[in-house]
């Protein structure tokens, strides 16, 4: 697997985990590698769309490693149904 493929696999795994917890992972759409937010991430609330992580000091300021740490420590926004 190439480095790009490994990153995409990791990204998709994190997306699924975050979705189960009530969050959405958004990646910057910038194509210019010199752009300040190129390749960065933000985590949003699934229901309201409010940015929870990654908007301070600039939008999309999280790296994939930052996102992994947040996922490891995060708690679901809303409890599962029936609990």
N, C-alpha and C positions, 0 to 999 in steps of 0.2 A: 504494500500500500504506500502511496506517496504521502508526503507531509500534508498536502492539501486535502487528500481523502481522509486522513486520520483526523484532521481538524474538523472536517464536515461531520464525521461520525460522532466525535465528541460533542459538537454543537447540537446535533440532533438528539443525542442522549440527554443533554442538559435541557433542551426544549421540552422533551417529554416529561422529565422530572418536574420542571417548573409548572407546566400545564396542570399536572396532577395536584400541585400545591396551590393553584389559583393565580399563577403568574404567566406572563408572556415574555419571551426573549426576543428583542428586536436588535437587528444588526444594522449598522450604518450602511446606506446604499451608495456612499461615495466611491467613485472608481479611481480617483486621483490619490496615489500613495502619499503625496505630500500634504494632503488635506488634514486638518487637525483631528478630525473624527474618523478617518479612514480605518476600517476594520474594527471599530469599537462597538460596544454593546450597551443596551439599557434593559432594565427589567421593569415591566409594567404590570399593574393589577389587571387580571383577566376580565373582570366585570366592569370596571370604571375606566380603564385605560390610563389611569394616573401613573406617572413615573414613580417607581418605588426606589430604584437604585440606578445610578449611572448618569445623572443629569447635573451633578455638581462637581467641579466648577464649569464643565461644558457638557453638552449632550454627547452621549455615546463615549463616555470616558472610561468605561470598564474594558479590561482585557478578558479573554476567555478564562484565564487563571483566576481573575477577580470573581468572575461569575461562578466558577466552581466552588470557591470559598463561601460565597453567599449561599449557594444551594446546600452546601454541607451544614451550614448553621441556621438556615431559614426554617420557619415554621409555616404550615399552611395558613392562608389568609382566613378561610372559612372552614369550619369543621365539616367532615363528610356527612352526608345525609344519614339520619337515623342514629347519630351519635351525639 
